[in-house]
């Protein structure tokens, strides 16, 4: 993301109409992607609700302090480059929203070694907090074959 995109994401309004709410939800997911690629764990934590739960593939649910330690450990050990991050359907219903996404990501060990490329699809659930900010309350994703693979 460019510096201009980063500024735009940081200046997202928190109170809005339905169409603007959809844009706010999408902006939160862009902050997530930016925080991962920049390794800014505090920026990532800022978009998570206190009761956030992640449901990653092939492991147990992550919540609370375990979730935060798990995310920090990943970003401490791997650099992330998004090869693709595509927004799918995004729906706002009152103070809840869901956002579908697809991704291709390259994770490179910070200590050196071969990068790993993963592809997947997922679903964010977000909630509007009392201050009007949208926060991620659930994130579930799974791996898919590489584009074009049979």
Backbone as a ProteinNet text record, in pm:
[ID]
protein_1_A
[PRIMARY]
XXXXXXXXXXXXXXXXXXXXXXXXXXXXXXXXXXXXXXXXXXXXXXXXXXXXXXXXXXXXXXXXXXXXXXXXXXXXXXXXXXXXXXXXXXXXXXXXXXXXXXXXXXXXXXXXXXXXXXXXXXXXXXXXXXXXXXXXXXXXXXXXXXXXXX
[TERTIARY]
83.3	0	88	40.3	115.3	92.4	174.5	158.1	22.8	-21.9	-151.9	-263.9	-257.3	-357	-353.5	-235.1	-220.9	-287.8	-266.5	-330.5	-481.7	-530.7	-674.3	-733.3	-666.1	-714.8	-719.1	-619.2	-613.8	-721	-774	-869	-1013.2	-1042.8	-1175.9	-1274.2	-1389.5	-1489.6	-1549.4	-1598.5	-1654	-1807.1	-1872.1	-2018	-2057.6	-2154	-2179.4	-2311.2	-2343.6	-2460.1	-2420.7	-2519	-2494.5	-2385.9	-2391.1	-2290.5	-2153.2	-2147.8	-2020.5	-1974.8	-2069.5	-2034.1	-1961.6	-2009.4	-1943.1	-1799.8	-1780.1	-1644.6	-1558.9	-1618.6	-1544.3	-1500.1	-1589.1	-1556	-1441.9	-1450.5	-1343.4	-1212.8	-1219.6	-1098.5	-1033.1	-1112.8	-1055.7	-977.1	-1030.3	-959.1	-832.1	-833.6	-712	-607.2	-650.6	-557.7	-495.2	-576.2	-523.1	-412.8	-440.5	-341.8	-216.4	-234.1	-120.4	-38.9	-105.5	-34.8	46.3	-9.1	65.6	187.3	169.9	282.9	389.8	351.3	449.5	504.5	441.9	486	448.4	351.8	310.6	202.2	245.4	151.9	55.8	99.8	9	-102.1	-70.3	-172.7	-273.8	-224	-313	-403.4	-344.2	-422.5	-530.3	-505.1	-599.7	-731	-731.6	-856	-927.7	-872.2	-934	-1021.8	-1141.4	-1226.4	-1162	-1190.7	-1133.5	-1167.2	-1284.1	-1327.8	-1309.4	-1215.1	-1191.2	-1148.9	-1193.8	-1157.4	-1117.9	-1003.3	-959.9	-974.2	-1016.6	-1033.6	-944.8	-813.3	-720.1	-732.2	-687.3	-695.1	-600	-643.9	-560.5	-505.2	-574.4	-532.4	-653.2	-631.3	-739.6	-773.7	-891.3	-932.6	-835.2	-813.4	-724.4	-807.7	-797.7	-875	-795.7	-835.6	-775.7	-624.7	-555.9	-409.8	-341.2	-396.9	-339.4	-340	-448.8	-456.8	-349.4	-336.5	-239.5	-96.2	-65.4	68.6	93.3	-7	2.6	30.2	-43.9	-22.4	116.3	154.5	285.6	396.9	385.3	486.5	500.7	388	393.4	465.4	425.1	486.4	631	666.9	807.9	895.4	838.4	917	905.3	803.6	782.3	752.4	811.1	772.7	661.7	564.3	447.4	443	422.3	398.3	270	175	49.2	70.1	48.1	51.4	-85.4	-187.3	-325.6	-407.1	-489.1	-586.9	-711	-813.1	-932.2	-1053.2	-1124.9	-1246.5	-1361	-1440.6	-1561	-1683.2	-1791	-1914.3	-1893.2	-1945.1	-1939.6	-2079.7	-2133.2	-2269.9	-2270	-2340.9	-2359.6	-2505.4	-2529.6	-2665.4	-2663.8	-2703.6	-2698.8	-2555.2	-2522.1	-2387.1	-2298.2	-2341.6	-2260.3	-2238.1	-2125.4	-2094.4	-2012.8	-2022.6	-1929.5	-1864.2	-1743.7	-1660.9	-1590.8	-1619.3	-1551.2	-1423.9	-1321.5	-1196.4	-1126.2	-1037.6	-948.1	-807.7	-708.9	-572.2	-471.8	-358.1	-234.6	-127.7	-50	44.2	177	285.7	417.9	470.9	506.3	563.1	709.6	797	940.3	997.2	1066.9	1127	1224.1	1213	1299.4	1445.1	1467	1603.7	1664.6	1593.3	1640.9	1570.4	1584.3	1518.8	1420.8	1364.1	1273.2	1136.7	1081.6	947.3	843.1	731.2	617.5	504.7	441.7	327.7	202.3	102.5	-25.2	-137.6	-243.1	-362.7	-481	-579.8	-695.2	-812.5	-915.1	-1035.6	-1080.3	-1152.5	-1191.1	-1310.2	-1344.9	-1459.3	-1426.5	-1438.8	-1428.3	-1569.7	-1587.5	-1708.4	-1662.9	-1727.7	-1692.4	-1812.1	-1782.9	-1888.3	-1855.8	-1961.8	-1944.4	-1940.7	-1833	-1815.4	-1894.3	-1912.5	-1988.2	-1935.3	-1803.2	-1746.8	-1766	-1829.7	-1856.1	-1753.4	-1640.2	-1534.7	-1573.2	-1542.1	-1561.4	-1440	-1463.1	-1353.8	-1380.7	-1273.9	-1283.7	-1316.7	-1426.3	-1461	-1436.7	-1439.1	-1410.2	-1337.8	-1244.4	-1175.3	-1155.5	-1211.6	-1196.9	-1150.3	-1053.5	-1003.2	-953.7	-937.8	-879.5	-799.9	-716.1	-629.1	-705.6	-663.9	-718.1	-599.7	-618.7	-509.3	-467.5	-346.2	-296.3	-387.7	-407.8	-489.4	-437.9	-527.8	-492.6	-455.9	-438	-404.6	-531.5	-514.6	-630.6	-642.3
-117.5	0	124.1	226.9	351.3	431.4	532.8	620.9	690	727	792.4	696.9	569.8	471.9	453.8	449.6	432.9	548.1	671.2	786.5	776.6	737	726	622.6	511.8	406.8	456	528.8	577.1	681.4	748.3	856.6	812.4	686.1	634.2	687.5	739.2	784.8	665.7	690	581.6	583.5	698.4	706.5	737.8	661.8	679.4	616.8	635.9	572	432.1	354.5	215.2	198.8	274.1	260.3	299.9	403.3	444.2	339.3	277.7	170.5	57.8	21	-83.5	-41.6	83.5	132	132.2	163.7	161	18.9	-77	-217.3	-261.4	-229.9	-264.8	-198.5	-73.7	-3.2	-71.9	-125.9	-198.5	-318.9	-389.6	-506.1	-464.1	-344.7	-293.2	-257.9	-208.2	-182.1	-313.7	-419	-550.4	-593.1	-584.4	-624.6	-538.3	-408.8	-317.9	-348.9	-374.6	-405.9	-534.2	-632.9	-757.4	-734.9	-662.5	-644.6	-552.2	-462	-371.6	-426.6	-533.4	-591.7	-508.6	-417.7	-328.6	-395.5	-471.9	-549.8	-461.4	-346.8	-258.2	-205.1	-178.7	-136.3	-249	-371.5	-486.9	-499.8	-493.5	-506.3	-398.9	-280.9	-169.7	-197	-286.9	-316.4	-439	-503.2	-622.3	-584.4	-642.2	-627.3	-702.8	-660.9	-727.5	-876.1	-913.5	-1053.2	-1122.6	-1073.5	-1131.2	-1277.2	-1355.9	-1497	-1521.9	-1587.3	-1628	-1779.1	-1825.4	-1967.8	-2006	-2018.7	-2050.8	-2197.6	-2229.4	-2367.5	-2458.9	-2579.7	-2688.2	-2663.3	-2582.2	-2560.9	-2515.3	-2495.8	-2457.1	-2308.8	-2272.5	-2132	-2053.1	-1929.1	-1839.2	-1723.2	-1694.8	-1586	-1521.5	-1400	-1330.6	-1314.1	-1333.6	-1318.2	-1419.5	-1539.8	-1640.9	-1590.9	-1527.5	-1473.8	-1368.7	-1276.9	-1169.2	-1222	-1319.6	-1380.3	-1456.3	-1526.3	-1603.6	-1509.7	-1398.5	-1301.5	-1237.5	-1197.1	-1135.3	-1231.5	-1357.3	-1457.3	-1472	-1477.7	-1490.3	-1370.4	-1249.8	-1130.6	-1110.3	-1161.5	-1156	-1248.3	-1358.4	-1459.5	-1455.9	-1386.3	-1386.1	-1246.7	-1216.4	-1097.5	-1138	-1052.1	-1084.2	-991.5	-1051.4	-974.2	-1026.7	-936.2	-975.4	-979.8	-1093.1	-1105.8	-1070.3	-1093	-1060.6	-1053.3	-952	-943.3	-882.5	-965	-921.3	-922.1	-811.1	-798.9	-866.3	-942.9	-1003.4	-931.4	-1005	-946.2	-889.1	-770.5	-705	-656.4	-701.4	-668.2	-612.5	-500.4	-439.4	-455.6	-506.5	-521.1	-466.5	-342.1	-279.1	-259.2	-314.7	-299.9	-420.4	-509	-623.7	-619.4	-674.1	-679.7	-804.2	-851.7	-956.7	-914	-966.3	-930.1	-1056.1	-1095.1	-1209.3	-1158.8	-1245.3	-1206.4	-1329.2	-1303.6	-1404	-1345.6	-1432.6	-1382.1	-1480.1	-1423.7	-1496.8	-1420.2	-1493	-1428.8	-1502.7	-1425.8	-1484.7	-1452.6	-1557.1	-1542.6	-1582.1	-1488.7	-1513	-1514	-1621.6	-1624.6	-1507.7	-1439.6	-1323.7	-1365.9	-1492.5	-1541	-1596.2	-1586.1	-1639.1	-1769.1	-1811.1	-1933.6	-1904.8	-2010.7	-2001.4	-1946.7	-1855.3	-1806.5	-1913.9	-1905.3	-1994.6	-1909.5	-1960	-1890.4	-1968.3	-1896.1	-1958.7	-1881.8	-1954.3	-1898.2	-1939.4	-1851.6	-1888.5	-1795.5	-1827	-1744.4	-1737.1	-1630.7	-1616.8	-1526.4	-1512.1	-1430.6	-1357.2	-1226.2	-1143.5	-1114.1	-1112.6	-1058	-939.2	-826.6	-704.3	-653.6	-578.2	-519.6	-371.5	-290.6	-148.4	-134.8	-77.1	-59.1	63.8	80.1	195.8	331.2	340.7	467.8	485.8	387.4	396	327.5	288.2	222.6	77.9	32.9	-106.3	-185.9	-301.7	-388.5	-531.4	-604.9	-745.4	-827.8	-905.8	-994	-1141.1	-1174.1	-1310.5	-1302.8	-1397.2	-1412.8	-1562	-1613.2	-1754.7	-1764.7	-1852.4	-1868	-2009.6	-2044.7	-2174.6	-2162.5	-2260.1	-2263.3	-2316.1	-2269.7	-2318.4	-2346.3	-2426.1	-2448.6	-2319.3	-2316.6	-2199.7	-2171.3	-2043.4	-2011	-2084.7	-2143.4	-2217.1	-2362.8	-2401.5	-2542.5	-2626.2	-2752.2	-2841.1	-2929.3
0	0	0	-64.4	-69.1	58.2	79.2	195.2	189.9	69.5	55.1	96.9	55.3	96.3	247.4	304.4	448.3	522.3	477.1	542.1	529.8	413	391.4	486.7	503.7	592.7	736.3	779	916.2	945.2	843.6	863.7	838.7	854	828.3	932.3	890	986.7	1061.1	1182.6	1261.5	1266.6	1246.8	1242	1099.2	1045.7	904.2	862.4	735.3	677.1	631.9	589	553.1	447.6	336.4	231.8	284.7	365.1	422.9	523.9	596	689.4	616.8	499	420.9	391.4	352	324.2	450.3	565.3	692.4	726.4	704.9	731.5	640.4	514	420.6	463.1	507.8	550.9	670	761.8	876	825.6	726.5	674.2	600.5	540.6	477.2	582.4	697.2	806.6	851.7	859.5	897.5	800.7	671.6	570.9	579.5	597.7	609.5	734.7	846.5	971.5	957.2	887.4	867.3	779.1	669.6	577.8	634.6	724	784.5	916.2	967.5	1094.1	1215.8	1200.4	1309.5	1394.3	1493.7	1573.7	1652.1	1700.1	1774.5	1685.4	1558.4	1462.1	1442	1438.6	1423.7	1546.4	1664.9	1787.6	1797.1	1742.3	1752	1679.6	1581.9	1508.5	1562.8	1666.2	1723.8	1842.1	1847.3	1964.9	2080.5	2201.8	2319.1	2322.3	2268.8	2270.5	2135	2054.3	1921.4	1931.5	1833.4	1821.5	1676.6	1656.7	1524	1515	1398.3	1371.2	1253.6	1277.9	1169.3	1127.1	1007	960.4	1038.3	1058	1112	1251.7	1331.6	1469.8	1551.2	1678.7	1767.6	1752.8	1801.7	1804.2	1891.2	1854	1928.4	1979.7	2110.3	2169.7	2282	2317.3	2429.9	2415.9	2527.3	2529.6	2437.7	2428.6	2339.2	2195.2	2152.3	2016.2	1994.1	2087.4	2071.5	2069.4	2153.3	2152.6	2022.8	1974.5	1850.2	1732.1	1723.5	1615.7	1624.6	1744.7	1764.7	1726.7	1768.3	1735.5	1584.1	1513.7	1368.2	1306.2	1344.1	1283.5	1328.2	1446.2	1489.2	1405.2	1357.7	1286.6	1134.3	1082.3	937.5	885.3	769.8	694.6	599.5	583.2	500.1	379.7	264	142.3	80	60.3	-3.8	-153.6	-212.4	-357.5	-413.2	-329.6	-366.9	-239	-224.5	-116.3	-178.4	-201.6	-273.8	-181.3	-181.5	-102.4	-175.4	-101.7	-155.8	-100.5	-87.5	-37.3	103	124.6	255.3	287	400.6	438.5	579.9	597.5	729.4	766.9	888.7	942	1084.3	1098.9	1230.1	1274.4	1390.1	1444.5	1417.2	1328.2	1286.9	1137	1094.6	952	924.5	800.4	758.1	628.3	608.7	494.2	444.7	320.1	259	191.7	189.6	124.3	68.2	-26.9	-83.2	-81.3	-66.8	-57.6	-115.5	-151.1	-178	-102.1	-22.2	68.9	66.6	69.5	81.1	220.7	295.2	429.9	422.7	460.4	453.9	594.9	633	766.6	784.5	896.4	922.7	943.7	980	1001.1	873.4	763.6	636.7	604.8	484.6	440.9	329.2	279.5	166.5	209.9	130.7	160.7	127.4	194.3	167.3	110.6	7.8	-51.5	-17.1	33	66.9	-0.4	-27.7	-91.4	-5.5	4.7	85.7	67.3	143	146.5	291.3	324.9	463.7	482.8	609.3	648.5	777.2	773.6	893.5	942.7	1072.1	1133.1	1215.3	1195	1266.1	1345.1	1449.3	1533	1551.9	1546	1576.5	1728.7	1778.4	1921.7	1968.9	2100.4	2150.8	2103.5	2076.3	2027.5	1877.3	1810.2	1666.5	1579.4	1635.4	1556.6	1526.4	1406.7	1369	1413.3	1476.8	1522.6	1476	1450.6	1411.7	1536.5	1530	1641.6	1606.4	1477.9	1433.1	1299.6	1281.9	1154.3	1134.8	1028.4	996.3	851.2	825.1	689.7	669.3	542.8	509.7	380.9	360.3	242.4	122.5	7.1	-119.5	-211.8	-316.3	-410.6	-478.6	-527.3	-600.3	-718.9	-753	-869.9	-992.4	-1064.9	-1185.5	-1160	-1032.4	-1001.9	-1011.1	-1046.1	-1057.7	-937.5
[MASK]
++++++++++++++++++++++++++++++++++++++++++++++++++++++++++++++++++++++++++++++++++++++++++++++++++++++++++++++++++++++++++++++++++++++++++++++++++++++

